[in-house]
Amino acid sequence: MHTTSRSSLSLACTLACSTAFLAPTVEARQSGTSLALEEVIVTAQRKEQSANDVGMDIQSYAGESLEQLRVTDVEDLTRLVPAFTVAQSYQGVPTYTLRGIGFNTINISAKSSVGTYVDEVAYPYPVLNSGPVYDLQRVEVLKGPQGTLFGRNTTAGLINLVTNKPTQEFEAMLRGEVGNYDSINLEGVVSGPLGDRFGARLAVRSENSGEGWQKSNSRGERLGEVDRQGARLSLAWDPSDSLHIDFSYNWWRNQSDMLAAQAIGFTPSTLGSPFNAPGLIDYVAANQPNSADEADWAPRATRSQDIGIGAGLPGDLAQDSELNALALHVSADLPGEMRLVSLTGYHDLQRDGLTDFSGAPYELLIEDLEGEIESFSQELRLEGETGPANWLVGVYYAEDELLDSNRTLLGENANVALVRTYTLQLLGTPFNTGGYTAEDASQAFRTYIDRADIDARSWSVFANADWKLTDKLNLTTGIRYTEDEQDYAGCSRDFNGSMLPNVNVTNRYLYFTAYGVMPEEISAGECNTFHPDTGSFGIVESELNEDNVAWRLALNWWPGEDTLLYASVTQGAKSGETPVNPANLAEQNAPVTQEELLAYETGVKATLFDGRLQANASAFFYDYTDKQLNVYFADPIYTALPRLDNIPDSEAYGLDTELTWLVTEGLTAFAAATWLQTEIQDYTGINNAGEVTDYDGAEFLYSPDLTASLTFLYQRAISAGLGFNASLNARYQSDSYANLEGDDEYTIDAYNVVNASIGLGALTGNWDVSLWAENLTDEYYWLTVTQGANTVIRFPGKSRTYGATLTYRF
């Protein structure tokens, strides 16, 4: 039976210094009287290789290190990979950014520029990662465009989570954690053979907290309770010596509270507006946040009640999402030292949630989220070795069906009050053909729905080869041809008549004034998105049919046994996207085309001081074409509304440095830093005040100039059977920006987060106990700044958490 088991002591994290290095997964080993770092094995090129033999910037971390650093979420990998940042959208969808390359969308239906994989199966939508992370063999982070080997094209890079597989001998583990906020987390694993050629592994994790960490500024309520569970069943079967089959079923459910926001200001169209809810301006001025736990949201009684034609939104501000995922990996050895590999993946996500991201105790912007993702993928590849070349060829197909929808509640929003006032004034005009009353106008525009149905398909053919030119020189070549298709149908629409008075009176008047056409009235439940070209309300439909060629050339040279120098040129692409917006005009739901990135990179990997020091460094330059970006659209009614756009030209360049140092037999230090410069070139767009703005020279969003990390891992025996261990982990990030203008209000201030642990355990590994703290200094920092339809808001990072963990292994 095929098994993989590698232990490492690796921890990577942060130091605020201008030149630092990063740490891969390593283990100290002793040979005679000398100490050396363990060789790091990765599968970045779809085969097991030493990381020092791959001409690419790769960071790999072993499961033991991830456990000790308490990495239980993809977002936690920011502690280990300085170039990786995560921002929080107001609909709960994370924005992943790697080396400055990311896609700032709120939609669950949008694919990330940073690909995520579990055992080589693509998880193309970040919301699929909302469950807990646990029982991993290792994590590999590949920087730069990835398309010639892995299934889905990405421009930023990818993260591959490699899970533990069934073992040949029985093993089991139980872990319990307790912490502040009434937290209780449980984890368990059982693994072993079920026959001579068949094995199974079951891993489960449950995370629960009974007290939220966010406190309402205006009343004694809290948000932030955690309630999520995950389970994974893995089966391994070797029907013969030449055939191996891996199957896994991965499930998670997340019923945690949705993150609340912190209001810090007002949008340009509502700043100082007389239509702001009474007391709102004073509330925001008096409650500028100074700590992570300060936040606010509308009282349940306010949002739950139905007001005439405006239906409320009752229920907890929490999500209820569930994923069922299947993966099948079959490999068959063929004559001539060839191997045929089949990789099948399937995901079924059901997402529900209720969130209030106004940051104030008013009904400004509350959303009931609904989403469905059904995703299927199939890869078939043939691998072999012929003469000086190690090669593979393959085909890939993926098909996704998505529903992305939300119902919005905004009865006390300043824009709503403004539109209601207009509607009242127009009731006596010929535009009120529906005979709406003053009571109708006063209740209108409280709630509406944004909805889109999306079908996406992708297929590709690819080939890759490593050519041994000499004993010290190697050439990697790779190419992939891809065709992507997408069918889209979506709009904003009325809900139970709430939008009818304002759309059929005020909107029709304004469209007649602006475009000289009088659209027909809409009925209950119909689309209220206006098409200026046809002069009518209706659904927005579009098709994308694109193709691209991704390729890679890399030259690797070993001037000495312990040193690799490499240079590469890589062309990557990311398929086009179509947004799901609160679309007043059809243009807001127009698609953007695919983006492409040409990456130049050179680097060095050196093992020094008899194997006790591993130093890596890489310099890169990215030439970016048609970057996809969520920007603003000048709207004749609401000043500025969101849409997607392609930025024709932009660039990024920087330096990644990494260091792993085995200081003594019991002390290992890891450090890393990424220095980054990004720039948009010759782009003119619309700012959040609806004004034409020249963005030439603007920095990319969520792209700090410097990120750095430092980790110390210490362990030693303190008696014949007892060991002591400790870890210290920190991550520093300089200022970055959440809008292209670089406004102070939209600045994400520099911050440094420190995590630490100490523990005792049996030297046999049977048990251990530890005390830990995350955000030890209780640093106040925020991950995102954005605007709703009324307020400008922050989403803070979590305040200090601490607790104890007990693990027992059978």
N, C-alpha and C positions, 0 to 999 in steps of 0.2 A: 504494500500500500504506500502511495506517495505521501510523504510528510515533509514539512519544513519546520525547523525549530532552531532559532538563533537567539542567543541572549546578548544584550548589550546594555551598557550603562550610558545612554546618551541623553543629554539634556542640552537644549540650546536656548539661550535667551539673551538678555539685553544689556548693553552698556552705552551710555551716552558719550561716545567718543568719536572723533572724526575718522579714525582708521581703526576698525576692528575686524574681526573675522568670524565666520560662522562655523557651527559644529555639526557634523553628521553623526549618525548612530555609531557608537563605538563600544568596545569592551576592552578593559585592561586585561592583558594576559602576561604571565610570567614564564620566561624560558631561561632556565638556569638562574643567573643573577641579573638578567636584563629584563626590562619592562618594555612593552610595545602595545600600540593600539591594534585592536582586532580589525581585520579587513572587512570593509563594508560591501555587502552584496546587494545589487539593485537589479530591477528588471525594466529599466527605462527604455531599452531597445527590444523589448519583448523576449528577452532571454536573460538568464542569470549571468551577471558580470560584476567584477569589482568596480566600485564607483570611480576608482582612479584610472580605469581603462576606458571610460566614457567621456568623450569630448563635449561635455555639456555641464551647465551649472545645475547640479542636483543636490538636494538636501534630503537625507533619509534618517528616520528616527525609529528606533526599536520600540516594541510594545511596552517593555519594562520601563523605558524612559517616559513614555506617554502616560503610563499609570502613575508614576511617581510625581509627574508634573500635573496630574489630574486633568489631562486633556480628554474631555468628554463631549466635545462639540468641535465641528470644523472651525468655528471662530477662534477656538483656543489655540489653533496652530499659529496664530499671530505671535504667540509667545516664543515660538521657535524659529519662525521665518520672518525676519525683519522686512523683507520686500513685500510681504503679504499683509494687506489691510482689509478690514471688513467694516462697512458702514451699514446702518439700519434704515431701510425705507419706512415710510409711515404706514404701509400695508403689511409690514412684517417680513418683507422679502430682503434678504441680505444682498449687498453689493460687494462682490469680491474684486479686489484690485491686486495685481502682481506687477511689480516694477512700473507702476503708474498706469497700467493698462486695465481698464475696467469698463463696466456698462451700468450707468446710474439709473436703473429702471425700478419702478414699483411693482411691475406686473409679474405674477407667477408664471406667465406664459412666455417670458423672455429668457433666452439662453444666456449664460454668463460667458464673458471673455476668458475666464479662468475655468477650465474644465475640471469636473470632479468625477472620479471613478472609484468603484468598489470592486476589487479583484478584476480589474481591467474592463468592467462593464460600465459604460457611461451613465452618469446621473446628470443629464444635461441641464436640468432646471434647479437652481439653488434651493428652492423650497423642498426638494426631495431630501435634503440634508437636515431636516428639522428634528430628527430623532436623535437619541444619544449615541455617542461614539464609544465603543468598548471592545474588548477581546481582540485587539489588533496585533498582528505580527510585526508590522512596520507601516510607516507612512513615507511615501516618496513625493517630493515636490520638484517638478521639472519646470525650469524657467525658460521663457521664450516660446515662440510659436510652436504648436504641436499639431501636426496633421498628417505627416508621412507614415506614422506607425499606429497611432491610437484612433479610435473610431470616429470621433467628432472633431472637426476642425476647431481650433481655438487660437486666438492671437496672443494671449498673455502667457499661457502655460497650463499646467494641470497638476492636480493633486490626486494621487492614487492611494487609496486605503486598502491595505492588504490584510485580510483577516486570518486568524489562526485556523488551521485545518485539523481534521481528526488525527489523533495520535495512534501509534501502534500499541501503546500501553495505556492502561487506565490512568486517568488523572482527573482531579476535581478541585474546585476552588469556591470558597464562599467569602464574600466581603460585605462588611457593613460599615456605614458612615453615619455620623451624627454631626450636626452643626447648628450655627445660629439660624434664625428665622424658622425654628422648629423643623429643620431639615433632617430627613432620614432617607438614605440611599442604600440600595441593596443590589448586589451583583453576584452571579453564580455561573460556574462553568462545569460541565461534565463531558468527558471525551474518552474514547477508547474504541477497541475493535469489537465488531459484532460478528466476525468470522475471519477466515484466513485472508480474505481479499476485500473486506468491507469494513468501514469504520464510520463513526458518527460523532458529531460534536454539537452540543447545545449550550448556548450562551444567552443569558438574560441580564437585563439591567432595569432597575426602577428608581426614579428620582422623584422625591416628593418634599415639599416644604409647606408648612401650615400657616406661615405668616409672610406676607408680602414685604419686600424691602423698600418699595416706594410709598411715600406718605402724602396724603392729600393736604395741600396748604390750607384748605378752607373748612375741613371737617375731619372727623376721626375715622377715616377709611384708608385702606392700604391696597396696593396692587403689587404683583410680582411673585405670587405663589407659583411653584413649579409642580407639574404633574405630568410626567412623561415616562413611558416604558418602551422597552425594545426587546426583541427576541430574535435569535438567528439559529437556524438548524442547518448544519453542514453535513453532507454525506460524501464519502469517497469510496470508489469501487474500482478495483482492477480486475476486470473479467479475464484478462490475460496479461502476459508480460509486456505486450506491445500496445495495450489499450488502457487508458486511464480516464475515469469519469468523475468530475466534481459537480455536485449540485448543492445549491443553497437557497433557503427561503428566509428572507429578511422581513421582519415586521416591526413597525413602531406605531405608537399612538401618542399624540401630544395634546394635552388638555390644560396647558399652562396659561397663566394670565398673559394678556398682550401688554407689551411695554407701553407705559404712559410717557407723554412728552412734557417738556418744560417750555412754556411760552416766554419769549424774550423780546418780542416786538410785534410789529404789524406789517402786512404787505403794503406796497406803495399805494394801492388803490383804496386801502382802508385806514391808512395812517391818519389819525385825526378826523376820521369820517364822523359826521353827526349820526350816521346810521349804525355805529357800533352799539352793541347791547349795553344798556345802562349799567355803569359800574365796571365794565370790562377794561377800559383804559386805566382806571385807577388800580384795578386788581393787578394788571401786568406790571405797572410801575412799582407797586409795593411788594411784588413777589419775584424779583429777579433772582434766579437760582444761585445758590452758593455751595450746594452739596448735591451729591448724586441722588439722594432719596427724596428731594423736593420735587413735586409734580402736582398735577391736578387734572380733573376730568369732570364731565357733567354728572350731576347726581342721577341715580337710577330713576327716581320718581319723575324727573324732568323728561328724560329721553324715552321712558317706557309708555307714557300716555299717548293715546291717539287724540289728535286735535283736528276735528272736522275731517277734511279730506287728507290730512297729513297723518299717516300711520306712524306710530312710534317704533322704537327698537328696544324691547325688553331683553333681559338676560344678563349673564355675567360678561364682563369685559375679558374674555378668554377665547382661546381657540379650541377646536375639536377636530384634529386632523389625523388621518390614518394612512399609512403606506403598507402595501403588500408588494413585495418584490421577489422575483425568481431569477436565478442565474444558473446556466448549465454550461460547463466547460468540458469538452471532449477532445482528447488528443490521442492520435494513433500513429505509432511508428511504422514507417513504410520502408521498403527496400531502398538501398542506395543512400542510407543515412538521411532520409527525409522524414518529415513529420507533418501530418494533416491535423489542423486545429480548428474546432468549431466553438464559437462563443455566442451564446444566446442570452438575451436579457429582456425582462419584462417588468414594468412598474405600473401600479395602479394606485394613484393618490386621490383621496377625497379630503378636501380642505374646507373647513368652516371656521369662522372667527368673528368676533365683535370687538372693535377697537375704537378708542377715542383718542385722537392725536392732536387735539386743539391746545392742550397744555393749560387749560383754564376751566373753571367750573361752569361752563356755559355750553349750550347746544350749538357748537360752531362747526364741528366736522367729525361725525361719528359714522363708521362704516361697518356694515354687515357683509363679511367676505364669504364668497363661495367659489370654489375652484375644483376642477377635475383634470387629472392628467393620466392618460393611458398611453404608455410608451413601449414600443417593441423594437428590438435591434437584433441583427444577426450578422456575425462576421465569420468568414471562412478563409483560412490562410494556409499556404503550403510553405514549409521551411526546410532548408537544407544547406549543405556545404559542398561547393564544387571548386576544386582547385584552390586558388587563393581567396575565394569569396565565400562569405557566410551570408545567405540571402533569404528573403521571404517575399512572397507575392500573395495578394488576397483581394477579396471583395467585401463590401460592407453595405448593409441596408438598414434604414431606420424609418419608423413611421410613428407619428405622435398625433393623438387627438386631444384637444384641450378645450375646456370651458373656463373662462376667466370673467368673473362677475362680482359686483358689489352693489349693495344698496346704501346710499348716502343719506344722512340726516343732518340738516344744517338750519334748523328753524330760527336760531338767534344770530345767524351770520350777518355781517354788515351788508354783504352783497344781496342777500335775500331781502333784507329790509328796504334796500334801495329799489329793487325790482318790484316789490309789493307796492311801494309808493308810486312808481310809474304806472303800475297796473290800475290803481285806484283812480289816478288822474285821467286814464284813457277809457274808463268804463262808459262814459257818455259819448264816445266817438264811434264812427263807423267801423273801427277795428274790433269792437266788442260784438261780433256777429253771433257769439255764443250766448249772449245775455247773462254774463256773469255778474254777480252781486258784489257789494263791498265786503260782505262776509267771506265770499269765495276768495277775493283778492287778499284778504288779511290772513288766510290760511294757506295760501298757495306756496309752492316752491319749498316745501319743507323736506321732501324726500324724492329721490329719483334713483334709477338703476343705470349702471354702466355694464354692458355685457358684450362678450365676443366669443364666437365659436371659431376655432382654428384647427385646420388639418395641415400637418407638415410631413414631408417625405424627403429623404436624403439617400443617395446611393453613391458609392465610390469604388474605384479600383486603385490599388496601391502596390508599390514595390519598394524594397529597401535592400541594400547590400553593403557589407563591410569588406573592403578589399585590402588584403595584406600586401602592400607594395614592397616593403623590406621588413627585416626583423624589427626595425624601430619606427617604421612609417606606415600609417594606415589611413585609408580614405573611406568615408561613409557617404553613400549616395542614397537619396530617397525621393520618391515622387508619388503624388496622389491626385487623381482627377475626381472631382466631386460635382454632382448636380443636386441642387436644393430646390424644392418646390413648397409653396405655402398658399393655402386658400383661407381667406379671412372674411368674416361677416360680423359686424359689430356696430353698436351705436349707444348713445345715451337715450333712455326712454322713460316715459311716465310710469309712475307707480300709483295705482288706484285713484287716478284723477288728480293727484297733487300738483302736477306740472301744467295742467290744462289752462287755468286762468292766465298765468304769466306767459306761457308759450303762445297761446292762441290770441292774446291781446298784445302784450308788450313786445315779445320777440317778433311777431309779425309786423308790428309797427316799425321797429328798428331795422328789420331786414328790408322793408319797403323803402325806408329812408336811405339806407346804405346801398341797396342793390337795385332798387326800382322795380321789384317784383313782390307780389302778394302771394305767399304760399298758402295752400289749403290748410284748414285746421287739422289737428291731430285728435284722435280719440284716445280713450283710456288704454294705457299699456303700449302705445305706439312710440316709435322713435321720434325724438325731438332734436336730433342732429340735422342741421340745415346744410343743404348743398347749393351754394351760390350759382353753380353752373346750370342746374336744372330749376332753381327757384322753388325747391320743395324739401320737405322733411323726409327722412328715410334712412334705411340701413346703409352703412358704408361697406362696400365689398371691394376686395382687391385680390390680385394674384401676384406671387413672386415666382419667377423661374430664372434661376441663376446657375452659373457654373464657375468653377475656379480650378486652378492648378497650384497645389502646394508642393514645395520641394525643399530639399536640404542637401548641402554639401559641407562636409566637415573633414578637416585634415588633422590627424593626431600624430604627434612626434614624441618619442621617448628618448631624450638625450642621455638619460641615465635610468637605471632600474627603478628608481623611486620618484621620478619626475615626469609629468606629462604636460606638454605644451599643445594647445589646440586652437584652431580658428575655424569659424563656421559662417555660412551665409544661409539664411532660412527664409522662405516665403510662406506666410501663414494667412489664413482667411477665417472669417466668421460670417455665417449666413445672415441675410437680411431679417428684419424684425418688423412687426406691426404692433402698435401700442393699443392699450385699452384705456382710454382717457375719458374724463368728463367732457365729452366732445360737444361743444356748442356748434362748431362748424366742422364739416367733413374733413377738412385738411388736418385736423388734430389726430385723426385716426389713419392718416396716410402712412405707408410703410417707408422704411429706410432700406437702402440696398446694402449688400454685403460690404464689410470692411476688409482691408488687406494690410498686412504689415510685413515689411522687409527688414529682417534683423541681421546685423553684423555683430559677431562676438568673437573675442579672443580671451584665452585664459590659461591659467597654470594650476596644476595640482601637484604638490610636493610633499613627500614624507621625509621628515628631518629628524636629526638627533636619535639615530638608531630606532626609528619607528615611534618615538614618544610624542612627536608633533606632526600634525597634518595641517598644512596651510594651503588654502585655495583662494584664488582671486580671478575675477572675470570682469572685463570691460565690454560694454555693449552700446550699440547705436541702433535706434529704431526709426525707420522711415515709414510713416503711417499715412495711409490713404483712405479717405471716406470713413473716418472714425465715427462710430455711432454714439450719439449723445442725446440725452433728454434735455431739451431746451424749452424756450417759451415762444408763444405765438401771440401776435397782437390781435386781441379780440375786440370787436366793436361794442360789446356789452360789458365784459368783465375785465377789461384792460389787458390782462395777460393770462394765458392758459397754456398748459403743457402740451408738447408734441415732441416727436423725434426728428432729428436732422442728421445729415452726414456732413462732417467737417472735411473739406477736400484735402487739406494737407496739414500735417502736424508731425512732431518728432519728439523723441525722448532719448536720453543717453545717461549713462551712469556707470557705477562701479560697485560690484558685489565682492565682499571679502569675508573669509571664513577661517576660523582657527579652532583646532581641537588639540588640547595639551594635557598629556598625562603627567601632572606635576609630581606626584608621588604614587606609590602603589594604591593609596586610598583616596587620592584627590585628583579629580579631573575637572578641567576648566574648558568651557566652550564660549566662544564669542563670535559675533557676526555684526555686519553693518552693510547697509545699502545707501549709497549716495546717488541722488537722482535729480535730473533736470528735465522738465517737460515744457513744451511750447506749442500752442496752436498758431497756425500761420494763415494770414490773409483770409480771415473769416469774419463776416458781418452778420450779426443775428439780432434777436430781440431780447431785451433785458426784462426783469420781472416788473418793470413799470410800463411795459409795452412800447419801449422806445428803441429805435434802431441804434445798435452799438457795434463799434469796431472792436473785435476781440483778438486782434493780432498781438501775439506775445503772451496771451493768457496761459496760465498753468492748467494742467489737467486737474480734474476734481479728485479729491481724496488721495493726493500724491505728494506726501511730505518730502522735503529735500533730503532728510536724513532719518533713517530708522536704524536702531542698533539694539543688540541684545547681549546679555551675559548670563551664564549659568555656572555655578560651582556645585559639584556633586562629591560628597565626602562619605566614606564608609570605612569602618575598621572594626576588628574584633576587640571586645572589651572583657571577654572571658572565654573559657574553653568552648562554650556553646552559644554565646550571645554576641550579637553585633549591633553597632550603632551606625545610623546613617543620617545625613542632613543634606538639604538642597537649598540653594538660594538662586532665584530667577528674577530677572528684571528686564523690562522692555522700555526703550525710549523712542519717542516719535516727535519730530519737530512740527512746526505749524503746517497746516494744509488748509485747503479751501473747499467749500461746498458749492460755490458758484463761480462762474467765469470772471466776474468782476473783481473777486478777491476782497469783497467788502469786509469790514471789521465784524459786522454782525454775523457773517457767514464763515468766519474763521474757526477752524478747529485748533484750539490752542495746543501748544506742545505739552506733553505729559510723559510721566514715567510711572509704570506700574510694577510693583515688587511682589513676588510670591515666595513663600518659604515653607520648609517642612523639617521636622526632626522625627526620628523613629528608632525603635528597637525591634530586633527580630532574631529568630533562631538562625544560626549559621547554616543549618540544613535547609532553610527555606520553607519550613513547614508553616510558620506563622510570623506575622509582624504587625506592629501597631505604630501609628504615626499621628502626630499633631501637625496641622497645616493651617496656613492662612493665605488667602488670595486678596490682592490689593491691600497688602499689609499696612501701608501708610494711610489708607482710606483716601486716596487721591481722587479729587473731583475732576473728571474729564468727560468729554462727550465724543461720540463717534460720528454723529450726523447733525447737520443743520439744514433745515428745509422750510418751505412755507406751505401752509394749507391755503384755504380760500379766505382767511382772515388774519391769522397770526403766523409769525415766524417762530419756529420751535427747534429745540434741541432734543436729541435722544441720548441720555447719559450712559456711561459705562457703569457697571454694577459697583455698589459700595463694598466695603470690607466684608468678607465672609471668612469664617474659621470653623474648625471642627476636628474630629478624630476619626481615624479609620482603623479597623481591625480586619486582617485577612488571614484565612486559614486555608492551607493547601493539603489535600489528601495524597 
